[in-house]
Amino acid sequence: MTDFSEQVQSPTARLDRRDLTIERIEVIPVCAPLGRRFSGSHYSMTTRRTIVTRVYTSGGIVGEAFNGDTDVEQPAIVRIISDEIAPLLTGASALDVERCWEAMLPPTYNILRDRSLALQAMACVDTALWDAVGKALGMPLSVLWGGYRDRLPAICIGGYYSDDVADVARQIEQYAELGFGGCKFKIGGRTPEVDAHRARLARDAAGDGFVLMVDANQGYTRAEAIRFVRLTEDLDIRWFEEPVRWLNDRLSMRDVRLSAGIPVAAGQSEESRAGVRDLITAGAIDVCNCDASWIGGPTEWRRLAALAGLFEVEMAHHEEPQVAAHLLASIPHGTYLETFDPERDPLFWNMIANRRDFEDGDYLVPDGPGLGLELDWDFVARYRA
């Protein structure tokens, strides 16, 4: 484990909360084109988006983060940050993260728009606030939040559909070459029989030491999900993510995990603590993968991680490795860091100037203060939306 004692002592001794008074917030939308269309069960995309948020403080510390991959709603989220949240926080101290989080709630009360937009806006600012706090303390957020580990097993989200079935093996081989120790494999867009064949090809290409999850993105009925598990019970699948359609998801997921005997993961589609709470208390999931960038930020994610721990539910995180690495590394029940290959996510691979390496299937958690990230501002300028 890294020894952070020397870098923490001196900055902490000099810390003056007045130096972290919030003066202004800058928001930069980014949209990078993808080289091809990526398709899952009932969705596809041709761009990769994010929002860079910078919180400027009176002492010169700038909290900086990028969050989310929302597509057409991105301009609305940017406006909420600039027009509604920024005025609420001007003059507050970035150290008072909980107070700031509560102060950002009023935009979520607008019943005339989708509440998730305001929650995503809150997440952008909340993440940047935490980065400012970590920088002020000279401490990585993974340590500030708990310091359980300094590296995480890394998996690649992949196995996207193509017309060439042989492409399955090529994708898996590429992920291994990039340094990933596993793959979250896309299913749910074909019949259970076709997807089971694809999953078998993935396992054959990966070998026994490679972690394999499957993600239906709510593509199956309950009966189809159970049939898929029966067809692949010898493939050592780590978990089955969002196996069923939304109409009866909690009860159907509970049935899949209990009757088919496979761990179930979900939570990324929930936009509130109530939704995640109900997944857990209904016995619907073994792994909670709620997304800090969608659910209100790291402050809210950490509350839900504590709840999950009480129910012996593991924590994952939907994408967003730049934030997820610190969150998952801070707790004992964190699981895998997930990201994409360079073609699917040019932001993680190109926008982070000091991106850390993969080593023996693990991702080394950034050890600089705050999020520990330095952005490539030429890349940001090139793809500013």
Number of C-alpha atoms within 10 A of each C-alpha: 8 9 8 15 10 9 14 18 13 12 15 13 9 10 13 13 16 15 16 27 23 24 18 17 22 15 20 15 20 21 19 19 16 16 11 11 14 18 16 22 18 11 9 12 14 14 18 18 23 23 25 21 27 23 28 23 24 16 16 13 18 23 28 28 30 26 26 21 19 17 14 9 10 21 13 12 23 23 15 19 25 15 11 16 22 20 14 15 22 17 16 19 21 29 21 15 17 12 13 20 19 10 15 24 16 12 19 18 11 11 8 6 11 11 15 17 23 29 24 29 32 28 31 31 33 29 29 28 33 25 29 28 28 25 23 27 22 23 26 24 29 28 22 17 18 15 19 18 19 20 21 22 19 26 28 26 22 24 26 18 22 13 6 7 12 12 17 22 19 13 20 25 15 13 21 19 11 15 18 28 24 26 27 23 26 23 30 26 20 15 16 22 14 14 22 21 16 22 26 18 17 25 22 13 17 21 11 11 9 19 22 24 23 25 24 23 24 23 22 24 18 20 13 18 27 23 18 23 22 15 16 17 13 9 17 14 18 16 22 29 27 26 31 26 19 16 10 11 19 22 15 21 30 20 18 25 23 15 11 16 13 19 20 25 29 31 26 22 18 18 21 17 18 11 14 24 16 12 23 24 13 13 18 24 29 23 25 28 25 27 27 31 32 28 27 28 26 25 17 19 24 17 11 21 22 14 17 22 15 10 12 12 20 19 27 25 28 21 23 21 21 21 24 26 27 31 27 30 26 21 22 14 18 25 19 24 29 24 25 22 18 13 13 22 18 20 23 17 17 15 19 18 14 14 18 15 14 18 16 12 21 20 24 19 27 22 20 17 24 29 28 24 20 14 18 14 12 10 17 20 12 11 16 16 15
